[in-house]
């Protein structure tokens, strides 16, 4: 009977520690369609991803096409 009580107390202690660990960590949550920040959002690094294609090849292709168009317009004049 004493062993069973110790086992119940240890199970309750482990469950309590797990519950404290889960509730004390900061993570984003989605409530009512809103994404709420973590508890540590003031200390997080700011991440900025500019809009547009990230491939440099695409940008080079656009610049080359613009250059060729300008060159052709200069030759026509």
C-alpha positions in Angstrom: 0.0 0.0 0.0 2.9 2.4 0.8 4.5 1.5 -2.5 1.3 2.3 -4.4 1.1 5.7 -2.7 4.7 6.5 -3.6 4.0 5.5 -7.2 0.9 7.7 -7.3 2.9 10.7 -5.9 5.8 10.1 -8.3 3.3 9.9 -11.2 1.6 13.1 -10.1 5.0 14.8 -9.7 6.1 13.8 -13.2 2.8 15.0 -14.6 3.0 18.3 -12.7 6.6 18.9 -14.0 5.5 18.1 -17.5 2.6 20.5 -17.2 4.8 23.3 -15.9 7.3 22.6 -18.7 4.7 22.8 -21.4 3.0 26.0 -20.1 6.3 27.8 -19.4 7.7 27.6 -22.9 7.0 30.3 -25.4 5.6 29.3 -28.7 3.3 30.8 -31.3 -0.3 29.8 -31.0 -3.3 30.3 -33.3 -6.4 31.4 -31.5 -9.5 32.5 -33.3 -7.7 32.9 -36.6 -5.0 35.1 -35.1 -1.4 34.0 -34.8 -0.2 35.2 -31.4 3.5 35.8 -30.7 5.5 33.8 -28.3 6.2 35.1 -24.8 9.7 36.0 -25.9 8.8 38.0 -29.0 10.6 41.1 -27.7 13.9 39.2 -27.6 13.5 37.3 -30.9 15.6 38.3 -33.9 13.8 40.2 -36.6 13.5 38.3 -39.9 12.8 40.1 -43.1 12.3 38.5 -46.4 11.8 41.0 -49.3 9.2 40.3 -51.8 10.1 39.1 -55.3 12.1 36.3 -56.9 15.0 35.1 -54.8 16.8 33.6 -57.7 19.7 35.7 -58.9 19.4 34.1 -62.4 15.9 35.6 -62.8 17.2 39.1 -61.9 20.2 38.7 -64.3 17.9 37.7 -67.1 15.7 40.7 -66.5 18.7 43.1 -66.5 20.1 41.5 -69.7 16.8 41.8 -71.5 16.5 45.4 -70.5 20.1 46.1 -71.6 19.4 44.5 -75.0 16.2 46.5 -75.4 18.0 49.8 -74.6 20.9 48.9 -77.0 18.5 48.1 -79.8 16.7 51.4 -79.2 20.0 53.3 -79.4 21.0 51.5 -82.6 17.6 52.4 -84.2 18.2 56.1 -83.5 
